[in-house]
């Protein structure tokens, strides 16, 4: 399989969402706040690392520099014999301004027109220095394209965040009908060339079955 991949004109990007945090459980908005994995999240990270360690060779592991992603990536790198995790701030979660730290139910109750605009207008930023959807989309897809360009014919892991990966999925399959939900520690595979993006598989959590996922 490795020889076949090297002969192809795309990079295989294995997108991984970080393991679970307590804020995920609480349904609290993390954004770019630096929240640790919880015990279950570390178990999930170990499980995805163990699985990837049995699959074809990885040429590199990239990660958001937020620790919930970086700690997940570190486990993957160790299991796969990759010496160093390359951190990239452009792989961070969307910055959600003043919504960060709130429960989702609290955020939904805010009636301020500026917050409403940020939900419905892809060019509207979130009050408090938050990104618009399009700003986050452009940042994350730019990072993945840059990584792919460096690894054509190779297989690499990219560890990022739920909303960031959902945005990345829209680049590969922009249809509004695609619901690219991203469970914690799921495996999502893209084939990215210099000009084209395609989804190979999405939302694979079979490695987490012993954890009740």
Secondary structure, 3 states (H helix, E strand, C coil): CHHHHHCCCCEEEEEEECCCEHHHHHCECCCCCCCCECHHHHHHHHHHHHHHHCCCCCCEEEECCCHHHHHHHHHHHHHHCCCCEEECHHHCCCCCHHHCCCEHHHHHCCCCHHHHHHHHCCCCCCCCCCCCHHHHHHHHHHHHHHHHHHCCCCEEEEEECHHHHHHHHHHHCCCCCCCCCCCCCCEEEEEECCCCEEEEEEEECHHHHHHCC
